Amino acid sequence: MLDEPDDIHPLFYGAPKTTEFKKLRKRLIQNTREAIDAYGMVDSAGKRAKWLVCMSGGKDSYTLLAVLHELQWRGLLPVDLLACNLDQGQPNFPATVLPKFLNDMQVPHRIEYQDTYSIVVDKVPAGRTMCALCSRLRRGNLYRIAREEGCSAVVLGHHRDDILETFMMNMFHGSRLATMPPKLLNEEGDLFVYRPLAHVAEADCEKFASAMGYPIIPCDLCGSQDGLQRQQIKAMLDQWETNTPGRRQQMFGALTNTRPSHLLDPSIFDFKGLQRRIGPNENND
């Protein structure tokens, strides 16, 4: 079905005809469907949902947009999709790139301008990374937009490697076992946050967006990049993957196969309440 040349969404126009790309495309779609099904992102019993698909202009958000629209095009994702880009006022941000792309691709969208960059520059001391505050301000605006558009979910392009890196960051620097969940309810309880690419490798996003020639917008226009700690974690995972191919997938599998009784958190397992059986030769008096 995926190989029929005249039955594709415009986001796949000009796709390479190679066997390698067809396998990549199939893998992306299968991995995304697995995550959507595994974490119950679609309520089959309720009314048709509307998702706000967040577009940064990076490789991950382009991949997310294309795969979701492909699934919708095939009748495999019964939700309405609204792409959204939040222009945060970073210097030299190419404001015309995404509107033109989304119009050309016939994708319903909303472009929002909010100068959060000036707020971040004012609040963050010189030399410190801006990413944390920038992210919080962006998320607040996306929640507002989702409510205004009648959306039930904000959909983000975080992939498997983002999830692993966040897990390692939390463990090494936050003293907790936690990461980005594929499905999250916001604090107000009125919006879901979905990460349908949770099972997708970053390398696949990069290969896909590059092969499709999507107009990538760099994420460091403001002069700030994600913290050195995350870069160190990424380098460590890269080295592990080089030494033992498949290590990332093994680690990701561990996140889906936790055993509270074999950890140390008494709030999620009742260690005090554990009772052993009385042996046949023990006095039960």
N, C-alpha and C positions, 0 to 999 in steps of 0.2 A: 504493500500500500504506500509506503513512504517513497518508493522509487518512481511513482507515476509522475511524469514530467509536467503534465498540465493540470495537476490537482494539488497545488501547494499554496500556502499563505504567501503574500507578497514579501514577508520577511525572509523567505527562502529563495526568492528570485536570484538567479545567478549562482546558485550553490554548485560547488564542484561535483563532477560526475564520478570521481574516483571511488573505488571500493573502500578505501581507507576513510574517506569523509562520510560515506553512507553508514559505515559501522559506527563512527563517532556520533553521528546524528541519532542513530537508533539507540545508542547507549545513553545519550543525554535524555532522550524521551523516556526510556525505560526507567532510568534512575529517578527522574522527576516523578513519574507516575507512582513508583514505589514509595517515595516519601509522602506524596499526597495521600495515598491510601493508608500507609502505615500510621500516620499521625492524624487521620481523620480531618483533613482540611476541607472536605466537601461534605455538607450535610444533605444527604440524598432525600431525607424526609421533609426538610424545610423548604422555604421559598428560595428561588434562584438568588444566589449571593452576588455581590459586586465587590471586586478586589481592586485596591489601589496599588498598582505595580510601580515601585519606586525606581526611577532611572537616574543614575549618576552620570552615565555616559562612559562608564568603564566596561571592560570585557565581561564582567560577571552580570551586570544589569542587562546588557544586550543579549547575552545568552538566556537569561531568565525570560525576557520579553519574547524572544523568538520561540522558545520551547513551550511557554504557556499558550501563545497564540496558535502554535501548531496543534497542541492538544485540544484547544477549543475548536479549531478548524476541523479537526477529525471527529468532533462530537464526543470527545473523551474527557472534557472538562466543562461541565455545565454551569459556568459562572460568567458574569460580564467582567471585562477587564478595562481598566482606565489607567493608562500610563501617566506618570507624573514626574516632572523634574522640578526640583526646588533650586532656583538660582540664588545662591547665598551671597552674591556680591563679591566673590573673590576676584582679585585683579586679573585681568586678561582672560576672564571666562568667556569662551566662544558661545555667546548667547543664541546664535542662530542655528547652531549645528543640530541640536536635538529637535527643535520645532520643524526644521526642514526634513529631517530624517523621518520623523513620525508622520508628517503629512504625506511624504512620498510613499511610505509603507502602509498608508491607510489605517493607521492605528489611532483610535480615540485617545485623546490626551489632554492634560492640563499643565500649563507652564506657570509656575508661581515665582514671583520675585520677592525675596525678603532679605534685607541686608543684615544678616547675622554676622557677617565677617567683621564689620565695624565693632560690634558688641564684643566679639571674641578678642580682637586686637586690644580693646580697651581693658578687658578684664584679665587677660593672661599675661603674666610678666614676660619681659623680653627673654628670649632664649628657651622658653618652655614650649612644649608641644601644645598645639591648639586643638588637637583632634577630639579630646574628651568633651570639652564644652561645645565645640562645633557640632558634634554628634547629638548631644542632648537638645540643643536648640533646633536642629534639623528634625529630630524625632517629634518634638512638640508641634512643629508646624505641619508635619505629615499627618499626625493624628487629627489636627484641626481640619485639614483639607479632606481627609477621609470622612469625617463627620459631615462636612458641608456637601460632599458628593454622595452621601447615602451609602458609603461602603461599610462592609462588615469586617474587613481585614486590610491591614497594611502588609504588603508583600515585598520582601527584601531578597537581595541576590547573594547572601552569604552561602558559601559552599562548604564542602567537607573539610577543606584545609583551614578555613576560617574557624570552624568549630573546634578542630584539634588545637590550633594555636591558642584560642581563647581558653580551652581547658588547661593547657600547659601554663599559660600566663596566670590563671587563677591558682593553680597548684603551687607554682614556684614563688609567686609574688603576692598572692592573696590568701594563702593558707586555707583554701577550700576546694572541694571537688565540684566544679560547676562549669557550664559552658553556655553557648547560645543554643537554646532549644529550637527544634524545628517548628514548634507551635507554642505560642505564649499568649496569655491574656494580659492586657495592659492593666495598670493599677486601678483605673477607673472602672474596669470590667465591661467596657462597651465595645472594645475592638480586639480582634485577634491580630497577632503578628505571626506571619508565616514565612518560612524559609524553605521553599520547595526544592532548592538545589542542595539540600543537606547531604544527599548521597552522591553528589557530583564532585569529581576531582577538579581542583583549580586548573590543572594542565589541560583538561578537556575544554574548559571555558576558554582558555587562551587559544587553543588550537581552533576552536569553532569560530570565535570572533575574528581571528586573523584570517581564516579561510574565507569567511563571508565578506571581509573588507569593511566591516562596520567602522564608522568614524569615531575612534576612541578619544575621549577627553581625559587628560591626565588628572590624577587625584592630588597633585601637589602644587596646584596653581597658587595657593596662598603662601607658599614657601615653607609650610609646616608639613612634616611627614609623621606617620605613626611612630610611636615611641621606640627607642633603641631596644627596649626589652622585647618587644614583639619581633623586631628584626632578628634578634639573637635566637629567639625560639624558632623562627622560620628557618634560619641557617642550620640550626641543630637538627630539625626534622628533615631538611634537605640532605644533610650528611647521613643520617640514619637510612633514608630512602636509597641513597647511593650505595651504602654498604650492604643493605638488605632490602632489595626491591620488594614492595608490597607491605613495608612496615607501616605506612600511614593507614592503609586499609585495615590492618590488624588492630591498630590502636583505635580506629573508629569503631570497629566491631566490638571492642571491649566496652565502649560507651553505651552500647545497646545490650550489654550482657552483664549488668552489675549484680552483685550479691551482697545485700546489706549485712547479712550475718557474717560475712568475711571482711567487713570493714570495721571502723572503730567509732561509729557515730551512734550513741545510745538513743538519740532522738528518732532514728528511723528503724532501729531494731531493739527489741526488748531483751537486752542481755540479762538484766536482773531477774526477769521472769522465766528464764530458761530452767526447765526442770528435767532431771534425768530419771530414767526408769529404775525402779528398785530391782536389783539382781536377785535371782532365785535363792542364793545362799546368804543374802543379807537379812539381818533382823529388822522386821518392819514395825517393831514396837516403839 
